[in-house]
Amino acid sequence: MKPVTLYGSPWCSYSALARRMLIDKGAEIDDIDVVDEPERRVEMVERSGGRDTLPQIFIGGEYVGGFQAIHELEEAGRLDRLLADD
């Protein structure tokens, strides 16, 4: 399974939903708390092309988007393929 990076916050419900969905899929998540590590927010914004909402998710180093993006991928049956090793 590809590595997942999730930039989020412990108080963000969308971060929690995305985290739960990915854990349920068996993904190992590099879970970055941008509240506890504010310098990582700058990194997140740069990596995501200027987006500053939470969460921001990367799968296999590739930018995917936020919770809505992975939810839509799941609904379309494409999230498992995206997470799978090539």
N, C-alpha and C positions, 0 to 999 in steps of 0.2 A: 504494500500500500504506500502511496506517495505521502511524503510528509506534509503536514498542514500547519500553517501559522495563522493564528487568530489574534488580532489586536482587539482588545475589548476592555471591559470594566466589570468589576463585581456587582455594580448597581444597575447595569444595563440589561433589561429583560431580553432584548434581541441578541445580545452576546450570550446570555444563558441558553436561549433557545438554539442558537447555532452550535454552541458547545455540545449540548445534549444530542442534537441530531448527528453531529460528527462522531461523538463517542459511541453512540448506538450503532454507527456504521463500522466501528472498530478502528477508527483513525486515531493515531497518536498525534496530539496537538501540542505545538509550541505555543502556549497560552500566554500572551504578553498583556500585562495589566498596565495600560497607559496612564492610569491614575497614580499607581504606585511608582511607575517609572515614566515621568512626564517627557523625558528626552526621547523615549521610544515613540511618542505621538508624532514628533517631527519625522522620524524614520517612516512611520506608517503613512503619513501624508505624502511624503516623497515617493514611496513605493507604489502607492495607489493612484498616482497621477493627480494629486491635489484633494482627494476626498478626505474629509475629517470626521465623518459620522462613524458610529460604532455599531456593530463590529466591522472590521475589514479583514477579509479572508483570502489567503493564498494557498493554493494546492500545488505541490510539486514546484514551488517557486513562482508559479503563474498566478497573476491576480484574477480573482473570481468575482469579488464584490462583497456585499453585505449579506445579512440573513435572507432578505428577499431573493437574492440571486441564487443562494444554495437551495432555498425552498422551491424555487421554480425549477431548478435542475432536478431536484428529487421528484417533483410532480411529473416532470417530463421523462423520468426514468433514466436520466443521464448522470446523476451524481455518482453512482457506483462505478461507472466506467471512468469518470474523471479521477476518482480516488485510486483506481486500480493501477498497479505497476504496468508499464508498457511491455 
